[in-house]
């Protein structure tokens, strides 16, 4: 299947009764606001889509440019007559990878919804199927709340997967404190950071949408959007809790590594302390001076005594200096 087949372009005229019919570009160009709602789902590289948006849609050039951009940050920007809403969605087939979440740019007004996405997003195909059966949304507000609700539902498997992976790392570390999970933990924390950088502005965008005053944002739609935003807030709280667990795992790994280092240093210290007296005696007796006890044919005995006295003086001076520098505390 080619990329264009996986990410199709289609338009539907919703009859405000849950049903609708698909249409082509000739009907789209002839469409005027009235009894039907236009739902256009397209790609940013669609030539006909670009021509219609720039020449015939009547949208502000800034809106058109944002709609065709593929790397927008989640946001909600109000314009005269409508709202530009950018969201991030789990691409079809990549539900467990937050790094593959293409942006979905939506233009919303009372009579039309234009959705531009660069990757296939199964949400729109689901709504398309329901409209074909006469069970789809009836108004613009219902359509947008339905899209947002389905996008949030597709985040749940991703959050559950991340939580399960952290559980697995905890079990591995509990069963084997020496287990090497550092690389897996780094990958997991990178996923969580990426996901939070997506969900946090998305939560802000939906909050800004709730502040808008448009006829299609009636009380019923606002209530559904508020519930969706509350659920997204809970997702963020759950993600933060999972991040805290990952940080505790990182602390456990650091404590384990510190314990290993301290144990190694302790062994080295014991070995050094064990060999130091022997090393000191052999070094002292190996000096080439007169007066070493037991030395055959030694001359005046004061040479060795002078060396020992000099060493004792050096040790005394060192002790005084270290004491003043508080190195023994």
Residue pairs with C-beta under 8 A, 6 or more apart in sequence:
4 43
6 92
6 120
7 43
7 117
7 118
7 119
7 120
8 41
9 41
9 42
9 43
9 46
9 48
9 49
10 22
10 40
10 41
10 128
11 22
11 23
11 24
11 25
11 27
11 28
11 38
11 39
11 40
11 41
12 20
12 21
12 22
12 23
12 38
12 39
12 128
12 131
13 20
13 21
13 22
13 23
13 27
13 31
13 36
13 37
13 38
13 39
14 20
14 36
14 37
14 38
14 39
14 131
14 136
14 137
14 138
14 143
15 21
15 35
15 36
16 35
16 36
16 37
16 138
16 139
17 134
17 138
18 131
18 134
18 135
18 136
18 137
18 138
19 131
19 132
19 133
19 134
19 136
20 36
20 37
20 39
20 131
20 132
20 136
23 31
25 48
25 52
28 38
28 40
28 52
29 52
29 56
31 38
33 110
33 111
33 112
34 111
37 111
37 112
37 113
37 139
37 140
37 143
38 111
38 112
38 113
38 114
39 112
39 113
39 115
39 131
39 143
40 49
40 112
40 113
40 114
40 115
41 115
41 117
41 124
41 128
42 49
42 114
42 115
42 116
43 49
43 116
43 117
43 118
44 50
44 67
44 68
44 69
44 70
44 116
44 118
45 118
49 116
50 68
53 59
53 64
53 67
53 68
53 114
54 61
54 64
57 64
57 114
59 67
59 107
60 79
60 80
63 79
63 84
63 107
66 72
66 77
66 84
66 86
66 105
67 84
67 105
67 107
67 114
67 116
68 105
68 116
69 103
69 105
70 102
70 103
70 118
71 103
72 86
72 103
72 105
73 86
73 103
73 201
74 86
74 87
74 88
74 103
74 198
74 201
74 202
74 204
74 205
75 84
75 85
75 86
75 201
75 205
75 208
76 83
76 84
76 85
76 86
76 204
76 205
76 206
76 208
76 209
76 212
77 83
77 84
78 84
78 208
78 212
81 109
82 107
82 108
82 109
82 110
82 214
83 107
83 108
83 109
83 209
83 212
83 214
84 105
84 106
84 107
84 108
85 105
85 106
85 107
85 108
85 144
85 205
85 209
86 103
86 104
86 105
86 106
86 205
87 103
87 104
87 106
87 148
87 151
87 202
87 205
88 101
88 102
88 103
88 104
88 198
88 202
89 101
89 102
89 103
89 104
89 117
89 121
89 123
89 151
89 154
90 100
90 101
90 121
90 151
90 154
90 155
90 158
91 100
91 101
91 102
91 119
91 120
91 121
92 119
92 120
92 121
92 122
93 120
94 100
95 154
95 157
95 158
96 157
96 158
96 161
97 191
98 158
98 191
98 194
98 195
98 198
99 191
99 194
100 119
101 198
102 117
102 118
102 119
102 121
103 117
103 118
104 115
104 116
104 117
104 121
104 151
105 115
105 116
105 117
106 113
106 114
106 115
106 116
106 144
106 147
107 113
107 114
108 140
108 144
108 216
109 140
109 214
109 216
110 140
110 214
110 215
110 216
111 140
112 140
113 140
113 143
113 144
115 124
115 147
117 124
122 154
123 147
123 150
123 151
123 154
124 147
126 150
127 136
127 137
127 143
127 146
127 147
127 150
130 136
131 137
136 143
136 146
137 143
137 145
137 146
139 216
139 221
140 216
141 216
141 217
141 218
141 220
141 221
142 221
144 216
144 221
144 225
145 221
145 224
145 225
145 228
148 206
148 225
148 228
149 224
149 228
152 228
152 231
152 232
152 235
155 199
155 235
156 235
158 195
159 195
159 235
159 238
159 239
159 242
162 188
162 191
162 192
162 195
162 239
162 242
163 238
163 242
165 184
165 188
166 188
166 242
166 245
166 246
166 249
169 181
169 184
169 185
169 188
169 246
169 249
170 245
170 249
172 179
172 181
173 179
173 181
173 249
173 252
173 253
177 256
178 256
181 249
181 253
182 253
185 246
185 249
185 250
185 253
188 246
189 243
189 246
189 250
192 239
192 242
192 243
192 246
195 239
196 236
196 239
196 240
196 243
199 232
199 235
199 236
199 239
200 236
202 232
203 229
203 232
203 233
203 236
206 225
206 228
206 229
206 232
207 229
209 217
209 225
210 217
210 222
210 225
210 226
210 229
217 225
284 307
284 308
284 311
285 292
287 304
287 307
289 303
289 304
289 307
290 298
290 299
290 300
290 301
290 303
290 304
291 298
291 299
291 300
291 301
291 302
291 303
291 304
291 305
292 298
292 303
292 304
293 304
322 328
